[in-house]
Amino acid sequence: MNTQKLIIRVVYSLAGLLFITSIGINIFQHQQFRKLTALSPEKNIKGVSVNDSYNVSGPAPAIKAEKSNTSKNNELQYHLEAAQEELEMTNEQLAEEQSKKEEYKRARAQLSKSLSSSDPARQKRLRKIFTGTIEKTYDPLFKKLDIPIEEFNKVKTILIDREMELSKLLGPYSSASTKEEKDVIVQQEKAIYADYHDKVGDFLGEDKNEIYRSYVDRITERIKIREYMETVSSEKKIGEEKIENLIDSMYVARKAAYDEMNYEPETISSSDITEDKAKQIMEITARIYKGYLEAGRDIMPPELAEDYKVYLKEELEMEEASLKMDLYLNDK
């Protein structure tokens, strides 16, 4: 984006220099005309002497003007050539930048396709990745459910199956060319979530399913606190009870932010990010993080709360950088 602004500036500079150059040439031609008409045919043929009728000790005024205008034209020509050289360099930089952008786009599209690939080897690797993610995210649920480990492993298998099903939508979504096509895929995603929620509920039963649903509702906060606590030294960590209280408070803060800003969470791909959408995401994220920080200050020790404030600020900056990259790749 900065390169495009630079090109516009250079083009304007070139236009200005060309305009000034044309003025200089016109002035020079006009003065030459005046010089020629002021001389007799004889003097024009013989040339003008230093001791001629001008009665001056230096060069004649017409010669002075000629040299002055020649100097100005040379200077204008120099600036014009320098501006042209800058434009050529900028064009080369823009071409290189555009080439890199296309590479990033292809890599992003290839990633989506690879995640939805039916190749058995890729599916096996993908399932291994999802298994690690589900275990890390849902293992704390085991204590809350208070069920045999075999039953809990069955719950995790259902969740892994869900992620595998969802991954199949990534390729079609990335290749969809219209909003209508993407909306259809989003509805398919919602249907998959609902179907697998029901599968978990049927397996656990009504009472245990309520515990599961409560856990899932707060999954955003659980991930955020888990990632933050991984950066904290063991002597500064807070206990499990305080972590659970903090997660509950953060969840309430997020829901309050949604209500306050009349925000409805939605599924959106990085390829669909626009400037308005990026602005909206940054505004709601900043409001949510403000609530997270307030919740942290109520529960964390002061020193840890200050550290948490720095962590959230860095997370917000990373979110902004990510959105800027999306806008850059989307040519927004």
HELIX and SHEET records of a PDB file:
HELIX    1   1 ASN A    2  ALA A   38  1                                  37    
HELIX    2   2 PRO A   41  LYS A   46  1                                   6    
HELIX    3   3 PRO A   61  LEU A  115  1                                  55    
HELIX    4   4 PRO A  120  TYR A  138  1                                  19    
HELIX    5   5 LEU A  141  LEU A  145  1                                   5    
HELIX    6   6 ILE A  149  SER A  167  1                                  19    
HELIX    7   7 LEU A  170  SER A  175  1                                   6    
HELIX    8   8 LYS A  179  LEU A  204  1                                  26    
HELIX    9   9 GLU A  206  ASP A  217  1                                  12    
HELIX   10  10 ILE A  219  MET A  229  1                                  11    
HELIX   11  11 SER A  234  LYS A  236  5                                   3    
HELIX   12  12 GLU A  240  GLU A  260  1                                  21    
HELIX   13  13 SER A  270  ASP A  272  5                                   3    
HELIX   14  14 GLU A  275  ILE A  299  1                                  25    
HELIX   15  15 PRO A  302  LEU A  329  1                                  28    
END                                                                             
